[in-house]
Amino acid sequence: MPRPRKRPAGAAGPEKKGQSEKRTKSENLGEASAKVENSSLQKTSAFKKCGRNLSNYWLMKSEPESRLEKGVDVKFSIEDLKAQPKQTACWDGVRNYQARNFLRAMKLEEAFFYHSNCKEPGIVGLMKIVKEAYPDHTQFEKNNPHYDPSSQEDNPKWSMRLVCYVHLIFFTQIFFFSYFFQ
C-alpha cells in the first residue's frame, strides 16, 4: 500500500480565495439558476397553452406475434382487442410482481397499448382501463399457461384488469407524442 506523501511548502495546489471571489461565484450561480427557473417557467406556460388536459398514461405491453407457452398461443395484439365483443377484454397473465403492483395501482384511465417482442415494437393504440383490479382467473386454471400452483383462491397472488379499445395510433401521432412530451 503506498504511503501518503507530504506536500512541500509552496507546491501547486488549491489556492485560498478571498471572500469577494466567493461572492462573485455565488452571484454568478444565482444568475444561472434564475435562467434555469425562467426557462422552466416558459416551458410550463407552453404546456398550459397547448394541452390543458394532459394526463398520465400507462404503457401496457403485449406480444402480437404467435408464441406457444405450454402448448397454448399467447399472442394478443391491438387487432385482437378490437375484434373482441364490445372491444373489451381481460388483461390477464401478468406474472411479474412489480408489474402486478402497477396493475393494481392503475385508476380508471387511458393506457397505451404497446406491441413488444415483434418485428416493429412500439405503441400501436390507445385503450381505456374500465374496471378496478380483480383476481386473475388464469392463475387457478391448471390447463392455462399462466397457472400458478402457489396461488390460493382465498388469497390470490395475481390480478387483472378489464380494458377497452379506444383507437389505433399512427406514426404521425407517435411522432407528436415523442416531440411534445420530451
ZADO-1210 file (C-alpha; in nm, 4 decimals, padded with zeros to 6 digits):
<atoms>
<atom x="00.0000" y="00.0000" z="00.0000" code="MET" pos="1"/>
<atom x="00.1527" y="00.3365" z="-00.0987" code="PRO" pos="2"/>
<atom x="00.2182" y="00.5841" z="00.1767" code="ARG" pos="3"/>
<atom x="00.0758" y="00.9346" z="00.1579" code="PRO" pos="4"/>
<atom x="00.3348" y="01.1915" z="00.0579" code="ARG" pos="5"/>
<atom x="00.3797" y="01.5218" z="00.2277" code="LYS" pos="6"/>
<atom x="00.3366" y="01.8220" z="00.0059" code="ARG" pos="7"/>
<atom x="00.6330" y="02.0580" z="00.0191" code="PRO" pos="8"/>
<atom x="00.5585" y="02.4156" z="00.1107" code="ALA" pos="9"/>
<atom x="00.4791" y="02.6351" z="-00.1880" code="GLY" pos="10"/>
<atom x="00.3826" y="02.3380" z="-00.4106" code="ALA" pos="11"/>
<atom x="00.0991" y="02.3775" z="-00.6536" code="ALA" pos="12"/>
<atom x="-00.2413" y="02.3133" z="-00.5028" code="GLY" pos="13"/>
<atom x="-00.5742" y="02.4772" z="-00.4398" code="PRO" pos="14"/>
<atom x="-00.5282" y="02.8419" z="-00.3601" code="GLU" pos="15"/>
<atom x="-00.7287" y="03.0063" z="-00.0876" code="LYS" pos="16"/>
<atom x="-00.9599" y="03.2677" z="-00.2259" code="LYS" pos="17"/>
<atom x="-01.0838" y="03.5784" z="-00.0618" code="GLY" pos="18"/>
<atom x="-01.4422" y="03.6411" z="00.0428" code="GLN" pos="19"/>
<atom x="-01.5046" y="03.8727" z="-00.2513" code="SER" pos="20"/>
<atom x="-01.4237" y="03.5989" z="-00.5059" code="GLU" pos="21"/>
<atom x="-01.6627" y="03.3554" z="-00.3357" code="LYS" pos="22"/>
<atom x="-01.9418" y="03.6111" z="-00.3511" code="ARG" pos="23"/>
<atom x="-01.8894" y="03.6662" z="-00.7215" code="THR" pos="24"/>
<atom x="-01.9121" y="03.2959" z="-00.7919" code="LYS" pos="25"/>
<atom x="-02.2298" y="03.2545" z="-00.5892" code="SER" pos="26"/>
<atom x="-02.3800" y="03.5577" z="-00.7622" code="GLU" pos="27"/>
<atom x="-02.2983" y="03.4016" z="-01.0997" code="ASN" pos="28"/>
<atom x="-02.4566" y="03.0752" z="-00.9876" code="LEU" pos="29"/>
<atom x="-02.7636" y="03.2690" z="-00.8783" code="GLY" pos="30"/>
<atom x="-02.7928" y="03.4220" z="-01.2243" code="GLU" pos="31"/>
<atom x="-02.7577" y="03.0779" z="-01.3861" code="ALA" pos="32"/>
<atom x="-03.0244" y="02.9257" z="-01.1612" code="SER" pos="33"/>
<atom x="-03.2533" y="03.2198" z="-01.2338" code="ALA" pos="34"/>
<atom x="-03.2122" y="03.1488" z="-01.6063" code="LYS" pos="35"/>
<atom x="-03.2959" y="02.7822" z="-01.5498" code="VAL" pos="36"/>
<atom x="-03.6023" y="02.8762" z="-01.3437" code="GLU" pos="37"/>
<atom x="-03.7202" y="03.1197" z="-01.6129" code="ASN" pos="38"/>
<atom x="-03.6815" y="02.8598" z="-01.8898" code="SER" pos="39"/>
<atom x="-03.8784" y="02.6030" z="-01.6883" code="SER" pos="40"/>
<atom x="-04.1500" y="02.8622" z="-01.6302" code="LEU" pos="41"/>
<atom x="-04.1695" y="02.9252" z="-02.0030" code="GLN" pos="42"/>
<atom x="-04.1946" y="02.5519" z="-02.0686" code="LYS" pos="43"/>
<atom x="-04.4714" y="02.5188" z="-01.8088" code="THR" pos="44"/>
<atom x="-04.6719" y="02.8045" z="-01.9585" code="SER" pos="45"/>
<atom x="-04.6303" y="02.6479" z="-02.3051" code="ALA" pos="46"/>
<atom x="-04.7728" y="02.3235" z="-02.1689" code="PHE" pos="47"/>
<atom x="-05.0635" y="02.5159" z="-02.0207" code="LYS" pos="48"/>
<atom x="-05.1378" y="02.6783" z="-02.3564" code="LYS" pos="49"/>
<atom x="-05.1009" y="02.3644" z="-02.5717" code="CYS" pos="50"/>
<atom x="-05.2513" y="02.0895" z="-02.3638" code="GLY" pos="51"/>
<atom x="-05.4802" y="02.1708" z="-02.0777" code="ARG" pos="52"/>
<atom x="-05.5928" y="01.8098" z="-02.0402" code="ASN" pos="53"/>
<atom x="-05.2508" y="01.6458" z="-02.0083" code="LEU" pos="54"/>
<atom x="-05.2667" y="01.3269" z="-01.8075" code="SER" pos="55"/>
<atom x="-05.0525" y="01.0290" z="-01.7254" code="ASN" pos="56"/>
<atom x="-05.0758" y="00.7174" z="-01.9385" code="TYR" pos="57"/>
<atom x="-04.9805" y="00.3635" z="-01.8510" code="TRP" pos="58"/>
<atom x="-04.7855" y="00.1590" z="-02.1026" code="LEU" pos="59"/>
<atom x="-04.9237" y="-00.1936" z="-02.1245" code="MET" pos="60"/>
<atom x="-04.7227" y="-00.4477" z="-02.3238" code="LYS" pos="61"/>
<atom x="-04.8463" y="-00.7435" z="-02.5199" code="SER" pos="62"/>
<atom x="-04.6972" y="-00.9740" z="-02.7822" code="GLU" pos="63"/>
<atom x="-04.8734" y="-00.9511" z="-03.1209" code="PRO" pos="64"/>
<atom x="-04.6936" y="-01.2460" z="-03.2815" code="GLU" pos="65"/>
<atom x="-04.7630" y="-01.6121" z="-03.2131" code="SER" pos="66"/>
<atom x="-04.5689" y="-01.7672" z="-02.9267" code="ARG" pos="67"/>
<atom x="-04.6539" y="-02.1015" z="-02.7735" code="LEU" pos="68"/>
<atom x="-04.6410" y="-02.1328" z="-02.3965" code="GLU" pos="69"/>
<atom x="-04.7252" y="-02.4787" z="-02.2613" code="LYS" pos="70"/>
<atom x="-04.8830" y="-02.5600" z="-02.5972" code="GLY" pos="71"/>
<atom x="-05.1111" y="-02.2519" z="-02.5999" code="VAL" pos="72"/>
<atom x="-05.0645" y="-01.9497" z="-02.8274" code="ASP" pos="73"/>
<atom x="-05.0407" y="-01.6438" z="-02.6014" code="VAL" pos="74"/>
<atom x="-05.0392" y="-01.3800" z="-02.8767" code="LYS" pos="75"/>
<atom x="-05.2600" y="-01.0762" z="-02.8209" code="PHE" pos="76"/>
<atom x="-05.2499" y="-00.7663" z="-03.0401" code="SER" pos="77"/>
<atom x="-05.4437" y="-00.4421" z="-03.0663" code="ILE" pos="78"/>
<atom x="-05.6360" y="-00.6040" z="-03.3525" code="GLU" pos="79"/>
<atom x="-05.7326" y="-00.8914" z="-03.1188" code="ASP" pos="80"/>
<atom x="-05.8645" y="-00.6400" z="-02.8648" code="LEU" pos="81"/>
<atom x="-06.0584" y="-00.4567" z="-03.1346" code="LYS" pos="82"/>
<atom x="-06.2143" y="-00.7878" z="-03.2505" code="ALA" pos="83"/>
<atom x="-06.3444" y="-00.8776" z="-02.9012" code="GLN" pos="84"/>
<atom x="-06.7155" y="-00.8396" z="-02.8191" code="PRO" pos="85"/>
<atom x="-06.7728" y="-00.4756" z="-02.7211" code="LYS" pos="86"/>
<atom x="-06.3981" y="-00.4313" z="-02.7945" code="GLN" pos="87"/>
<atom x="-06.3324" y="-00.5244" z="-02.4309" code="THR" pos="88"/>
<atom x="-06.1026" y="-00.7941" z="-02.2868" code="ALA" pos="89"/>
<atom x="-05.9302" y="-00.9060" z="-01.9667" code="CYS" pos="90"/>
<atom x="-05.5679" y="-00.8014" z="-01.9317" code="TRP" pos="91"/>
<atom x="-05.4551" y="-01.1266" z="-01.7702" code="ASP" pos="92"/>
<atom x="-05.1402" y="-01.3352" z="-01.7409" code="GLY" pos="93"/>
<atom x="-04.9238" y="-01.0747" z="-01.5646" code="VAL" pos="94"/>
<atom x="-04.6702" y="-01.2798" z="-01.3651" code="ARG" pos="95"/>
<atom x="-04.4228" y="-01.0161" z="-01.2528" code="ASN" pos="96"/>
<atom x="-04.4641" y="-00.8724" z="-00.9023" code="TYR" pos="97"/>
<atom x="-04.3723" y="-00.5147" z="-00.9915" code="GLN" pos="98"/>
<atom x="-04.5992" y="-00.5171" z="-01.2991" code="ALA" pos="99"/>
<atom x="-04.8772" y="-00.6662" z="-01.0840" code="ARG" pos="100"/>
<atom x="-04.8390" y="-00.3843" z="-00.8313" code="ASN" pos="101"/>
<atom x="-04.8580" y="-00.1260" z="-01.1110" code="PHE" pos="102"/>
<atom x="-05.1644" y="-00.3040" z="-01.2472" code="LEU" pos="103"/>
<atom x="-05.3297" y="-00.2775" z="-00.9063" code="ARG" pos="104"/>
<atom x="-05.2342" y="00.0909" z="-00.8723" code="ALA" pos="105"/>
<atom x="-05.3928" y="00.1955" z="-01.2017" code="MET" pos="106"/>
<atom x="-05.7045" y="00.4038" z="-01.1937" code="LYS" pos="107"/>
<atom x="-05.9848" y="00.4013" z="-01.4481" code="LEU" pos="108"/>
<atom x="-05.7873" y="00.5926" z="-01.7103" code="GLU" pos="109"/>
<atom x="-05.6353" y="00.5506" z="-02.0526" code="GLU" pos="110"/>
<atom x="-05.3283" y="00.3418" z="-02.1353" code="ALA" pos="111"/>
<atom x="-05.1032" y="00.2966" z="-02.4357" code="PHE" pos="112"/>
<atom x="-05.1128" y="-00.0473" z="-02.5985" code="PHE" pos="113"/>
<atom x="-04.7520" y="-00.1476" z="-02.6718" code="TYR" pos="114"/>
<atom x="-04.6503" y="-00.4315" z="-02.9046" code="HIS" pos="115"/>
<atom x="-04.3332" y="-00.5972" z="-02.7762" code="SER" pos="116"/>
<atom x="-04.1178" y="-00.8896" z="-02.8856" code="ASN" pos="117"/>
<atom x="-04.2044" y="-00.8405" z="-03.2534" code="CYS" pos="118"/>
<atom x="-04.0550" y="-00.7060" z="-03.5766" code="LYS" pos="119"/>
<atom x="-04.1675" y="-00.3476" z="-03.5116" code="GLU" pos="120"/>
<atom x="-04.2162" y="-00.2896" z="-03.1376" code="PRO" pos="121"/>
<atom x="-04.3880" y="00.0279" z="-03.0232" code="GLY" pos="122"/>
<atom x="-04.7079" y="00.1984" z="-02.9186" code="ILE" pos="123"/>
<atom x="-04.9855" y="00.0952" z="-03.1539" code="VAL" pos="124"/>
<atom x="-05.3031" y="00.2110" z="-02.9879" code="GLY" pos="125"/>
<atom x="-05.4911" y="00.3610" z="-02.7012" code="LEU" pos="126"/>
<atom x="-05.7178" y="00.1713" z="-02.4646" code="MET" pos="127"/>
<atom x="-05.9164" y="00.2537" z="-02.1541" code="LYS" pos="128"/>
<atom x="-05.8993" y="00.0689" z="-01.8242" code="ILE" pos="129"/>
<atom x="-06.2661" y="00.0105" z="-01.7413" code="VAL" pos="130"/>
<atom x="-06.2618" y="-00.1999" z="-01.4237" code="LYS" pos="131"/>
<atom x="-06.0685" y="-00.1964" z="-01.0969" code="GLU" pos="132"/>
<atom x="-05.8158" y="-00.4756" z="-01.0389" code="ALA" pos="133"/>
<atom x="-05.9661" y="-00.8132" z="-00.9552" code="TYR" pos="134"/>
<atom x="-05.8202" y="-01.1669" z="-00.9170" code="PRO" pos="135"/>
<atom x="-05.6812" y="-01.3172" z="-01.2375" code="ASP" pos="136"/>
<atom x="-05.8797" y="-01.6348" z="-01.3026" code="HIS" pos="137"/>
<atom x="-05.5993" y="-01.7898" z="-01.5125" code="THR" pos="138"/>
<atom x="-05.3841" y="-01.8450" z="-01.2030" code="GLN" pos="139"/>
<atom x="-05.6242" y="-02.1189" z="-01.0868" code="PHE" pos="140"/>
<atom x="-05.6787" y="-02.2991" z="-01.4216" code="GLU" pos="141"/>
<atom x="-05.4391" y="-02.5975" z="-01.4402" code="LYS" pos="142"/>
<atom x="-05.4519" y="-02.6179" z="-01.8213" code="ASN" pos="143"/>
<atom x="-05.3776" y="-02.2450" z="-01.8632" code="ASN" pos="144"/>
<atom x="-05.0185" y="-02.1347" z="-01.9418" code="PRO" pos="145"/>
<atom x="-05.0474" y="-01.8737" z="-01.6631" code="HIS" pos="146"/>
<atom x="-05.1430" y="-02.1285" z="-01.3942" code="TYR" pos="147"/>
<atom x="-04.9727" y="-02.0672" z="-01.0575" code="ASP" pos="148"/>
<atom x="-04.9967" y="-02.3634" z="-00.8171" code="PRO" pos="149"/>
<atom x="-04.8756" y="-02.1487" z="-00.5244" code="SER" pos="150"/>
<atom x="-05.1691" y="-01.9063" z="-00.5530" code="SER" pos="151"/>
<atom x="-05.4696" y="-01.9684" z="-00.3258" code="GLN" pos="152"/>
<atom x="-05.8308" y="-01.8853" z="-00.4153" code="GLU" pos="153"/>
<atom x="-05.8862" y="-01.7225" z="-00.0752" code="ASP" pos="154"/>
<atom x="-05.5645" y="-01.5183" z="-00.1124" code="ASN" pos="155"/>
<atom x="-05.4837" y="-01.4749" z="-00.4850" code="PRO" pos="156"/>
<atom x="-05.1377" y="-01.3512" z="-00.5869" code="LYS" pos="157"/>
<atom x="-05.2232" y="-01.2149" z="-00.9297" code="TRP" pos="158"/>
<atom x="-05.4623" y="-00.9503" z="-01.0553" code="SER" pos="159"/>
<atom x="-05.6010" y="-00.8444" z="-01.3900" code="MET" pos="160"/>
<atom x="-05.7899" y="-00.5522" z="-01.5415" code="ARG" pos="161"/>
<atom x="-06.0670" y="-00.5132" z="-01.7923" code="LEU" pos="162"/>
<atom x="-05.9591" y="-00.2934" z="-02.0833" code="VAL" pos="163"/>
<atom x="-06.1477" y="-00.1447" z="-02.3767" code="CYS" pos="164"/>
<atom x="-06.0177" y="-00.0468" z="-02.7203" code="TYR" pos="165"/>
<atom x="-06.0194" y="00.3300" z="-02.7898" code="VAL" pos="166"/>
<atom x="-05.8306" y="00.3770" z="-03.1201" code="HIS" pos="167"/>
<atom x="-05.5175" y="00.2990" z="-03.3184" code="LEU" pos="168"/>
<atom x="-05.2226" y="00.5347" z="-03.3052" code="ILE" pos="169"/>
<atom x="-05.0403" y="00.6040" z="-03.6291" code="PHE" pos="170"/>
<atom x="-04.6779" y="00.7058" z="-03.6787" code="PHE" pos="171"/>
<atom x="-04.7570" y="01.0772" z="-03.7033" code="THR" pos="172"/>
<atom x="-04.9319" y="01.0647" z="-03.3659" code="GLN" pos="173"/>
<atom x="-04.6377" y="00.8803" z="-03.2088" code="ILE" pos="174"/>
<atom x="-04.4027" y="01.1449" z="-03.3510" code="PHE" pos="175"/>
<atom x="-04.6247" y="01.4125" z="-03.1969" code="PHE" pos="176"/>
<atom x="-04.6191" y="01.2425" z="-02.8550" code="PHE" pos="177"/>
<atom x="-04.2410" y="01.1931" z="-02.8568" code="SER" pos="178"/>
<atom x="-04.1859" y="01.5549" z="-02.9652" code="TYR" pos="179"/>
<atom x="-04.4387" y="01.7105" z="-02.7313" code="PHE" pos="180"/>
<atom x="-04.3534" y="01.5137" z="-02.4159" code="PHE" pos="181"/>
<atom x="-03.9732" y="01.5385" z="-02.4238" code="GLN" pos="182"/>
</atoms>
